[in-house]
């Protein structure tokens, strides 16, 4: 997990903080809109998001982050857990382990 977080930190350095925050904000706003429809199908999964769109659902946040590292070259993305409790961690949403957050 430490290597993954280090890789994420390096990816974050490639983009400006403003661009990253704008991406997270856009993704979170869209996630909240879709959440009621997502809960019955994807509760407990992690949604990988880019450009306000959900690209996929993953069993763990680490799986979602690894997919992002593979497919999203600019490092602009976010990961949200599909749960009744929505938590917006802002810029660091995708860089912080969330396995301790449970519904």
N, C-alpha and C positions, 0 to 999 in steps of 0.2 A: 504494500500500500504506500510506503514511503516513496518508492521509485515513481509510482503513479502520480503522487502529489507533486513531486519534483518536476516531472514531465509537464504536469498541468501548469505549474508556476512558470516554466519556460515558455509555454504556449501563451500564457497571459501576458508575458513581457512583450510579445510580438504585436500586440494590439494596444491601442490607447485605452486608458481607463474609461474615458467617456464612451467610446464605441462599445466596450464590453458592458458597461452599465446600461446603455440604451438597448442592447441585445437582450440582456436579462430582463429588463423592464417590459419590453415588448412580448417576450416569451411568457413571462409570468401573467401578464394581463390576459393573454389568449388562453393560457392554461386555466385560469380561474373561470373564464367563460365556459370552457368545455368540461370542467370538473364534474358537474352533476351527471353528465352522460358517460364519463369515463369510469366513475366509481364502480358501477355494477360489473364492468368488463375487465378492468385493470387494477383494481384495488391492491395495494401493496407493491405494485410494479413501479419502475422508474422511467419517466418519459424523457427522452432525449429530444431537445428542441432547438430549432434554428429558424430565424426569420419569422417567428410567430407560428411555426408549424411543428407538429410532432412528427419526428422522423422514425421513431420506434419505441418499443417498450421493452424493458430489461428487468431481469430478476433482481439485480443488485445495482447500486449506484456505480460501483467499480466497473461492471460490465458496460454500462452506458458510457462511462468516461473513456473506456478503452475503444469503444466503437467510435466515439467522437474523435479521438486521436487518430484513428485510421481514416475516417471519411471526411472530417471537417478540417481542412488545412489552415484556415485563417484563425482558428482557436476561438471563434465567436459562437458560443452555444450556451445552453443551460440544461440542467437536469432537475426535474421536479418529481417528488414522490406522489403517486396517486393515493391520496388519503383524505379523510374527512378534515384533518387538521392541516391547513395550508400554511406553510412557513416560507416567507421570502427572505432569503439570506443575502439578497443583492448580488453584487459582483462576485462574491466567493461561493455562490450556490453550488457550482460544479466542482469546486476545489476542496470542499470540506466533507469528510466522511459523514454520512447521514444514517449509518446502520443503527445508531442509538435512538433515532427518532421513530417512534411507533405510534399508530393511531390509538 
